[in-house]
Amino acid sequence: MNKVFQDAASAVFDIKDGATLMLGGFGLCGIPENSINAIKNSGVKELTCISNNAGVDDFGLGLLLQTRQVKKMISSYVGENAEFERQLLQGELEVDLIPQGTLATRIHMTGMGIPAFFTPAGYGTEIAEGKEIREFNNKQYLMELALHADFALIKAWKGDRFGNLVFKQTTRNFSTSMAKAGNITIAEVEHLVEPGELNPDEIDVAGIYVHRIYQGSNYEKRIERKTIRLN
């Protein structure tokens, strides 16, 4: 089975209006830049996007928010995106804000085949509204459902033609779990290599989870906020 696609546009060709997408990375670190740009250019809309962050105004998921292609965001941290804030306050965007650990676990559980789990995070807050609550060892817990998506879009440092992936440092966050939680996983990589070139001990995601792979280009690799001092 050939998993290699020529570019981002050909890899995301069947993402349609109303699709649910997971987008990997942490902040702006390790996000699928090329795939996001291709989705923007495709014009698909009414998307539900699951991502730890919502990008910034002119980069990452912020691009899809600017063009009003996102119907709903399921995320944890959104503090750097003014357009996200505007759409939320104006009632133009559906938003599920989820504690970061809960979000990560809900994604991870899908890959493990576990449909739900109990967590104390969010008990006694509006996050608990409408959710089953149980007591364990004299403590209250919420039942949270696993999260899955039609497509998981991730970005890795290296990958081979079989779909085996190697990440760098913080870029592993969310991406390794999301790769196992999408009906179709699309990986973009900085370096596409031949099978056998990757050290098996360094592979973070096995190729069995990856359905499509392509070599990306022109990565900006931004950070959300730079903090410096003079000395």
C-alpha angles and dihedrals in degrees: 000000000000110000097172118107126190098236146335096282093056092044095055095039096122100046103120137189112292096024122148113231133190114205119196134215134074117265102322092327114113097352120157095255097170094047092049091051091048091051090050091051092047091061097222113158145184089058125168108214124198112196137135090238135024097224123240129286097276104022142052116357088350087079092060091046091052091054092045093239094132120082098176137016123204106189149125111224123032103153099123099056117086094180090054089052092049094050091046094050092045092051092243096121132049111226134189109189109197130184107260096241091048091050092050092047094047089056093043092051091060091059089050093050093243111139099199144000140187125248134171092218111113098014111146093022134091088268087075094058112125095001128120113256125201134178121233121178091346093307129109121237135186123225111233124190124227116256124229134170141206089237132017113203115195139163126217136181096236135007137170131223091265090060099253108151138206121194132195121235115290093013087078090072112111093343097085091051095042090054087067097043104061129085085224121022117203117192127192117195137192091222124029110198138178123267111275095032094095120080105243090219091059099050111117099183123029118229092242088078096049120081101175133022135179139168112254128209145200096033115187095190094199127184122221098233132005117211118188138166131207096238 
